[in-house]
Amino acid sequence: MSTGTDHPPPSTILCDFDGTLAFYDGFQGADHLGAPIPRMVERVREWIRQGREVVIFTSRLSWGAPTSEVPFETTRATAAHQRKLIKAWLREHIGCELPITNVKPYSACEIWDDRAIQVILNTGMTLREALEQQKVQRPPKCFRPPATLRRAS
């Protein structure tokens, strides 16, 4: 019997928009969306073909956060406008609309983002730090790098 605290395993892929899915070369106005990044567009299309749940994860929905100078209604209108622009971009370049959020849901299993730093679970150590340590220290006996990283003998 479920206690109401059970969660399904994470399965959603979050994909950042600017700089990951769409080319970003600095702020060029709120209505400017960059050209598609072909490698990521194809990756997203493949996830969709595989039946994976893909959600666009963007701070564009946070743009213009309410302050004493920017009322909530203006912020909400800006977020709605950004959502509309991104949905049109997705229809044109991905071939369908996808959910869009600025909140990391519990269901997230992967986050693809140009600004992310991967941290190894419960260690505080970044993946980069761990890989650098492996260069200095001998890997454990059970460590076997993937075939794509093994050198030909």
C-alpha positions as CSV (number, residue, x, y, z in Angstrom):
1,M,0.0,0.0,0.0
2,S,1.3,3.5,-0.9
3,T,1.9,5.9,1.9
4,G,1.5,8.9,-0.4
5,T,5.2,9.6,-0.1
6,D,6.2,7.2,-2.9
7,H,7.5,8.8,-6.0
8,P,8.1,7.2,-9.4
9,P,11.7,7.0,-10.4
10,P,13.0,10.2,-12.1
11,S,12.5,10.0,-15.9
12,T,12.2,13.5,-17.3
13,I,15.0,15.1,-19.3
14,L,15.4,18.8,-18.8
15,C,17.0,20.7,-21.7
16,D,18.1,24.3,-21.3
17,F,17.1,26.6,-24.1
18,D,19.6,29.5,-24.6
19,G,23.2,28.2,-25.2
20,T,22.2,24.5,-25.2
21,L,19.3,24.1,-27.7
22,A,19.4,27.5,-29.3
23,F,22.5,29.5,-30.1
24,Y,23.1,32.3,-27.5
25,D,25.6,35.2,-28.1
26,G,24.5,37.5,-25.3
27,F,21.3,39.3,-24.7
28,Q,19.9,40.7,-28.0
29,G,16.4,41.7,-26.8
30,A,13.6,39.7,-25.1
31,D,12.1,38.7,-28.5
32,H,15.3,37.3,-29.9
33,L,15.7,33.5,-30.0
34,G,18.9,32.0,-31.3
35,A,19.3,29.7,-34.2
36,P,19.0,25.9,-33.5
37,I,22.1,24.0,-32.4
38,P,21.9,21.0,-34.8
39,R,23.5,18.5,-32.5
40,M,21.1,19.2,-29.6
41,V,18.1,19.5,-31.9
42,E,18.8,16.0,-33.2
43,R,19.4,14.7,-29.7
44,V,16.0,16.1,-28.5
45,R,14.3,14.6,-31.6
46,E,15.8,11.2,-30.8
47,W,14.6,11.4,-27.1
48,I,11.1,12.1,-28.4
49,R,11.3,9.2,-30.9
50,Q,12.3,7.0,-27.9
51,G,9.3,8.1,-26.0
52,R,11.3,10.0,-23.4
53,E,9.7,13.0,-21.6
54,V,11.6,16.1,-22.5
55,V,11.0,19.5,-20.8
56,I,12.6,22.8,-21.8
57,F,14.2,24.3,-18.7
58,T,14.8,28.0,-19.1
59,S,15.3,31.1,-17.0
60,R,13.4,33.1,-19.7
61,L,10.3,32.3,-17.6
62,S,12.0,34.0,-14.7
63,W,13.1,37.1,-16.7
64,G,11.9,40.3,-15.1
65,A,11.3,38.9,-11.7
66,P,9.0,41.1,-9.6
67,T,10.6,43.9,-7.7
68,S,9.4,47.1,-6.3
69,E,9.8,48.6,-9.8
70,V,8.4,45.6,-11.8
71,P,5.0,44.5,-10.7
72,F,3.9,40.8,-10.7
73,E,1.5,41.4,-13.6
74,T,4.3,42.6,-15.8
75,T,6.5,39.6,-14.9
76,R,3.7,37.2,-15.6
77,A,3.0,38.8,-19.0
78,T,6.7,38.6,-19.8
79,A,6.9,34.9,-18.9
80,A,3.7,34.1,-20.9
81,H,5.2,35.9,-23.9
82,Q,8.5,34.0,-23.6
83,R,6.6,30.7,-23.4
84,K,4.7,31.6,-26.6
85,L,8.0,32.5,-28.5
86,I,9.7,29.3,-27.4
87,K,6.7,27.1,-28.3
88,A,6.8,28.6,-31.8
89,W,10.5,28.0,-32.0
90,L,10.1,24.4,-30.9
91,R,7.3,23.8,-33.5
92,E,9.6,25.1,-36.2
93,H,12.8,23.4,-35.3
94,I,11.8,20.3,-33.2
95,G,8.5,19.6,-35.0
96,C,6.4,19.8,-31.9
97,E,5.7,21.8,-28.7
98,L,7.3,20.6,-25.4
99,P,6.5,21.6,-21.8
100,I,8.5,24.6,-20.7
101,T,9.5,25.4,-17.1
102,N,11.9,27.2,-14.9
103,V,11.5,24.8,-12.0
104,K,13.3,21.6,-11.5
105,P,10.7,18.9,-11.0
106,Y,11.2,15.8,-8.9
107,S,10.9,13.7,-12.0
108,A,14.1,15.2,-13.5
109,C,16.7,12.5,-14.2
110,E,19.0,14.6,-16.5
111,I,19.6,18.3,-16.9
112,W,21.3,19.4,-20.1
113,D,22.6,22.9,-19.6
114,D,25.6,24.9,-20.7
115,R,26.1,26.4,-17.2
116,A,25.7,23.2,-15.2
117,I,28.6,21.7,-13.1
118,Q,28.0,18.0,-12.4
119,V,28.5,17.1,-8.7
120,I,28.9,13.5,-7.7
121,L,26.0,12.4,-5.4
122,N,26.6,13.0,-1.7
123,T,30.2,14.0,-2.1
124,G,30.4,17.7,-3.0
125,M,33.0,16.7,-5.5
126,T,32.6,17.8,-9.1
127,L,32.9,15.2,-11.9
128,R,35.9,17.3,-13.2
129,E,37.6,17.0,-9.8
130,A,37.0,13.3,-9.7
131,L,38.4,12.8,-13.2
132,E,41.5,14.9,-12.4
133,Q,42.1,12.8,-9.3
134,Q,42.0,9.7,-11.4
135,K,44.9,11.1,-13.5
136,V,47.0,11.3,-10.4
137,Q,45.8,8.3,-8.5
138,R,45.6,4.7,-9.7
139,P,41.9,3.8,-10.4
140,P,40.4,1.0,-8.3
141,K,40.9,-2.5,-9.7
142,C,37.2,-2.7,-10.6
143,F,37.5,0.5,-12.7
144,R,37.3,-0.2,-16.4
145,P,36.9,2.8,-18.7
146,P,34.4,2.6,-21.5
147,A,35.6,1.1,-24.8
148,T,35.5,4.6,-26.4
149,L,38.1,5.8,-23.9
150,R,40.5,2.8,-24.0
151,R,43.7,3.2,-26.0
152,A,44.4,0.7,-28.8
153,S,47.3,-1.6,-27.9
